[in-house]
Amino acid sequence: MPDWKTIDDAVRVAPGAKVKIADLDTLRPELFEDKKEAEKLVAEHAVAINTLQDRLFAERKRALLVILQGIDTSGKDGTVRGVFNDTGPLGVNVTPFGRPTEEELAHDYLWRVHAAAPKKGFIRIFNRSHYEDVLVGRVRKLAPADAIDARYDQINAFEKHLVENDVTILKFMLHISKDEQKKRLQERLDAPEKNWKWNAGDLEDRKLWGEFQTAYEIMLRRTSTAHAPWRVIPADKKWRRNAVIASIVRGTLEELDPQYPTFDWKPTDFTIE
C-alpha cells in the first residue's frame, strides 16, 4: 500500500498545469486495490486524525482548512462522514455553502468565506466553497466575464493571506464520471431514504456537463498554487475516495506536528480537597 506522500504526489495538480479532466481516471485502482484493506486504513486514519486534532486544538497556534469541491453527487457529505466522523466535534466545524443570502450578496463574494475561515486550533471543512463563484458563476454567467476572470487571482491572494496567517489549506476536487453521477442520481429517486437529496435542478446542471468540466479545468490551472495546490481525487469508488483523502489529511497533520502546551507548574503543585 503506498505511503501518503506517494498518494499525494499522484493526485496533486502542479501550479499552472493544463489539466484535461476527461483524461483523468475517476477510479485510480493503483492507489488502493483492496476495498477491505482501504476501509480498515480509513478507520485507523480517523483515530489518528482525532488525536492530532486534539493536539491542534490544545496548541491553538494553527488551523487546517479542508475544501471539498465537486459536481452534484461527487461525495462531499460522504467524505465528511467517512473521514471525520470519529473526530471530536469540539475542534471541527463543517460549513456548507449554498446560494448566497441577501446579506451576503450585499458584500463582496469572499466576505462570507473569510468569515467562515477556521480559528486557530480548529479544522474547518468547506462543503462547496468560494470556488462556486468561478464554477457556477462562469457556467451560469452570474457575473460579467471580466469579473469572473479577476476572481482567480483574488482567490489566490485570499488563500495566500490565510496561509501566511497559519492556516494550512487542503483542496480536494472530487472527480466522478458522468455514468457514476447518473447512477447516484437514480439512487436518489429509487431509495425512499434518499429522496430528500433529490433536486431536479441537478438535471439542468447535468445538461451542462461539458461546460462545467471546462470551468473546472480553468479553476485547476489558475488556482492550484504552491501555497494551496489542488488534489484531484478519484471518487467513483467511495471507499477509495475516503482512503485517499484520509491519508493526505493525516499525513498533513503529522507534518504540522501540533503539540500539547507546556506550563510553568506541575500537577503535584496542587492538592484537590
Phi and psi in degrees as a GROMACS rama.xvg file:
@    title "Ramachandran Plot"
@    xaxis  label "Phi"
@    yaxis  label "Psi"
@TYPE xy
-67.8279  150.343  PRO-2
-75.5362  167.319  ASP-3
-66.1492  -31.5998  TRP-4
-65.9005  -40.2586  LYS-5
-64.4014  -42.553  THR-6
-62.4493  -45.8899  ILE-7
-60.5497  -45.3734  ASP-8
-60.6646  -34.0168  ASP-9
-71.5663  -27.1712  ALA-10
-110.143  -8.36234  VAL-11
-75.3706  141.294  ARG-12
-98.6571  121.525  VAL-13
-67.2925  144.616  ALA-14
-53.8274  129.655  PRO-15
79.0231  -0.804683  GLY-16
-64.9948  138.109  ALA-17
-89.6198  99.6643  LYS-18
-91.4228  133.085  VAL-19
-106.664  104.211  LYS-20
-59.8714  -35.9406  ILE-21
-61.0892  -22.1168  ALA-22
-89.242  -5.56081  ASP-23
-93.2841  126.616  LEU-24
-69.1636  133.784  ASP-25
-89.3809  2.70092  THR-26
-112.882  -51.7346  LEU-27
48.0454  59.0653  ARG-28
-61.8473  -21.2196  PRO-29
-67.5753  -19.7292  GLU-30
-74.1502  -47.6109  LEU-31
-143.168  119.291  PHE-32
-93.9552  -35.3054  GLU-33
-105.404  122.955  ASP-34
-63.5883  -46.741  LYS-35
-63.3186  -41.9313  LYS-36
-64.9183  -40.0694  GLU-37
-64.9046  -43.1576  ALA-38
-65.3238  -37.9403  GLU-39
-63.5259  -40.6701  LYS-40
-64.9423  -41.7437  LEU-41
-59.7782  -42.1624  VAL-42
-61.1505  -40.9332  ALA-43
-66.8535  -42.0626  GLU-44
-62.1387  -40.4037  HIS-45
-60.3567  -40.9613  ALA-46
-64.3432  -44.247  VAL-47
-65.7994  -40.5173  ALA-48
-61.9694  -38.9663  ILE-49
-61.2013  -44.6072  ASN-50
-65.1927  -43.4941  THR-51
-66.7572  -36.2084  LEU-52
-65.9598  -37.3101  GLN-53
-61.4028  -41.6013  ASP-54
-67.8109  -39.0606  ARG-55
-62.1067  -42.9936  LEU-56
-66.0211  -40.5557  PHE-57
-68.6353  -36.696  ALA-58
-68.5858  -42.6716  GLU-59
57.3005  38.038  ARG-60
-116.36  -24.8045  LYS-61
-138.123  169.393  ARG-62
-142.087  161.242  ALA-63
-125.39  128.832  LEU-64
-112.142  121.81  LEU-65
-110.106  119.312  VAL-66
-106.729  121.927  ILE-67
-109.745  114.149  LEU-68
-127.377  136.391  GLN-69
179.941  163.142  GLY-70
-67.8285  170.252  ILE-71
-54.9996  135.96  ASP-72
75.8445  8.05136  THR-73
-72.3568  -15.0799  SER-74
109.578  28.6768  GLY-75
-64.6614  -48.4857  LYS-76
-62.6513  -42.4586  ASP-77
-63.2191  -33.7163  GLY-78
-66.2806  -43.0862  THR-79
-59.9352  -46.6009  VAL-80
-65.9836  -42.9962  ARG-81
-71.9317  -34.2103  GLY-82
-99.767  -35.6682  VAL-83
-113.435  5.08237  PHE-84
-64.98  -26.6797  ASN-85
-89.6355  -1.71464  ASP-86
-84.862  133.454  THR-87
-56.1038  138.759  GLY-88
-71.8979  -13.1695  PRO-89
-60.8876  -41.028  LEU-90
-113.915  14.1158  GLY-91
-124.848  127.962  VAL-92
-124.655  144.59  ASN-93
-116.744  128.469  VAL-94
-117.678  112.389  THR-95
-88.7226  131.687  PRO-96
-103.383  112.103  PHE-97
-103.42  -155.936  GLY-98
-62.8469  138.319  ARG-99
-64.816  145.157  PRO-100
-77.4518  172.749  THR-101
-60.7451  -39.6839  GLU-102
-63.0856  -42.4563  GLU-103
-68.0623  -37.6916  GLU-104
-66.8092  -20.1075  LEU-105
-78.1352  -8.95911  ALA-106
-113.608  176.218  HIS-107
-66.6091  159.023  ASP-108
-66.3325  -19.6932  TYR-109
-91.1492  -5.25348  LEU-110
-58.462  -49.2544  TRP-111
-69.5653  -27.2783  ARG-112
-73.53  -45.051  VAL-113
-63.551  -35.7908  HIS-114
-64.2154  -24.6702  ALA-115
-95.5399  -1.06437  ALA-116
-59.7866  146.788  ALA-117
-68.8921  141.292  PRO-118
-74.5381  159.951  LYS-119
-60.5515  132.523  LYS-120
98.3661  -7.96983  GLY-121
-110.272  154.119  PHE-122
-105.439  124.555  ILE-123
-115.059  131.494  ARG-124
-110.658  124.144  ILE-125
-95.2178  116.227  PHE-126
-93.6046  102.268  ASN-127
68.5623  175.186  ARG-128
-169.456  -165.399  SER-129
-63.1508  -13.8757  HIS-130
-72.1283  -15.2657  TYR-131
-57.187  -28.746  GLU-132
-75.701  -11.2867  ASP-133
-117.392  1.90137  VAL-134
-105.595  -75.6327  LEU-135
-60.3395  -39.6169  VAL-136
-57.5078  -40.7682  GLY-137
-74.1607  -48.2999  ARG-138
-67.2693  -42.6772  VAL-139
-88.6635  -1.52905  ARG-140
54.2412  51.2964  LYS-141
-82.0868  -6.3852  LEU-142
-149.866  159.845  ALA-143
-57.0454  149.766  PRO-144
-57.5546  -39.3618  ALA-145
-69.7663  -30.5546  ASP-146
-69.8079  -42.0509  ALA-147
-61.1931  -44.7215  ILE-148
-61.0695  -35.1459  ASP-149
-72.1021  -21.0939  ALA-150
-68.7844  -27.2004  ARG-151
-61.8385  -48.4446  TYR-152
-67.2299  -35.1131  ASP-153
-64.2754  -41.9064  GLN-154
-64.5221  -43.3905  ILE-155
-59.0582  -42.5577  ASN-156
-66.9817  -39.6492  ALA-157
-61.7933  -46.7244  PHE-158
-67.7028  -35.4958  GLU-159
-63.6507  -39.2224  LYS-160
-59.8693  -43.74  HIS-161
-63.0843  -46.0507  LEU-162
-61.2198  -41.3444  VAL-163
-69.1647  -11.4395  GLU-164
-113.937  36.2805  ASN-165
72.4615  27.8611  ASP-166
-108.356  118.556  VAL-167
-86.1086  134.232  THR-168
-115.219  127.707  ILE-169
-116.268  118.326  LEU-170
-112.123  119.684  LYS-171
-117.423  119.792  PHE-172
-94.9797  118.537  MET-173
-85.8272  113.971  LEU-174
-105.081  110.01  HIS-175
-120.655  160.672  ILE-176
-84.3545  162.572  SER-177
-65.1037  -36.8761  LYS-178
-64.3428  -40.4087  ASP-179
-67.3454  -38.4645  GLU-180
-61.8927  -41.815  GLN-181
-58.1851  -44.3192  LYS-182
-61.1494  -44.5456  LYS-183
-71.1828  -35.879  ARG-184
-64.5454  -40.6247  LEU-185
-64.1641  -36.2021  GLN-186
-61.6718  -33.5676  GLU-187
-68.9766  -24.145  ARG-188
-86.3608  -35.5036  LEU-189
-82.0322  -33.1024  ASP-190
-97.4246  114.607  ALA-191
-53.18  -37.282  PRO-192
-71.8533  -8.77086  GLU-193
-110.282  0.27514  LYS-194
-57.8101  -31.8616  ASN-195
-64.7033  -21.3856  TRP-196
-80.7158  -13.9745  LYS-197
-68.2789  133.204  TRP-198
-138.259  112.842  ASN-199
-59.2144  -24.0802  ALA-200
-63.5726  -22.157  GLY-201
-61.4923  -30.2773  ASP-202
-68.1267  -34.0838  LEU-203
-67.0251  -41.6216  GLU-204
-65.3813  -34.8065  ASP-205
-63.2968  -33.5073  ARG-206
-64.8479  -21.0724  LYS-207
-104.028  26.906  LEU-208
-50.376  -50.1668  TRP-209
-61.4329  -41.2421  GLY-210
-65.1982  -39.1252  GLU-211
-68.713  -38.0023  PHE-212
-60.7297  -42.2873  GLN-213
-63.0437  -42.3164  THR-214
-62.0214  -39.1391  ALA-215
-66.7299  -38.9779  TYR-216
-61.126  -43.9855  GLU-217
-64.3298  -43.0254  ILE-218
-57.8453  -47.4523  MET-219
-63.4093  -43.0102  LEU-220
-66.7474  -38.7263  ARG-221
-95.1801  -14.1141  ARG-222
-127.583  9.38506  THR-223
-87.7435  105.633  SER-224
-116.439  169.023  THR-225
-63.8162  -34.6297  ALA-226
-85.1896  -20.1897  HIS-227
-151.554  74.3097  ALA-228
-74.9232  155.143  PRO-229
-85.7931  148.3  TRP-230
-118.933  125.506  ARG-231
-93.7228  113.699  VAL-232
-100.471  122.219  ILE-233
-64.0339  119.844  PRO-234
-124.201  11.4544  ALA-235
-66.1869  -31.7077  ASP-236
-106.014  115.778  LYS-237
-61.774  -39.3893  LYS-238
-66.4655  -35.4831  TRP-239
-73.1156  -40.4914  ARG-240
-54.2281  -49.4479  ARG-241
-64.4324  -38.577  ASN-242
-65.3062  -41.2614  ALA-243
-65.2824  -48.7193  VAL-244
-67.9043  -42.7772  ILE-245
-61.197  -38.4921  ALA-246
-62.2925  -43.7999  SER-247
-71.3185  -40.5732  ILE-248
-63.1628  -47.2932  VAL-249
-62.5657  -46.6895  ARG-250
-59.891  -39.4673  GLY-251
-65.7089  -44.0519  THR-252
-64.7931  -37.389  LEU-253
-66.0137  -35.1965  GLU-254
-67.1001  -38.8473  GLU-255
-63.255  -35.0257  LEU-256
50.7924  57.9392  ASP-257
-64.1136  148.784  PRO-258
-124.412  144.899  GLN-259
-64.8232  142.608  TYR-260
-68.7266  155.558  PRO-261
-108.391  158.816  THR-262
-132.28  161.126  PHE-263
-89.9943  18.8647  ASP-264
-129.759  164.636  TRP-265
-115.543  147.935  LYS-266
-55.7598  -30.3477  PRO-267
-73.1384  -8.17352  THR-268
-72.7633  -11.6579  ASP-269
-120.895  147.723  PHE-270
-125.456  126.427  THR-271
-99.9614  114.126  ILE-272
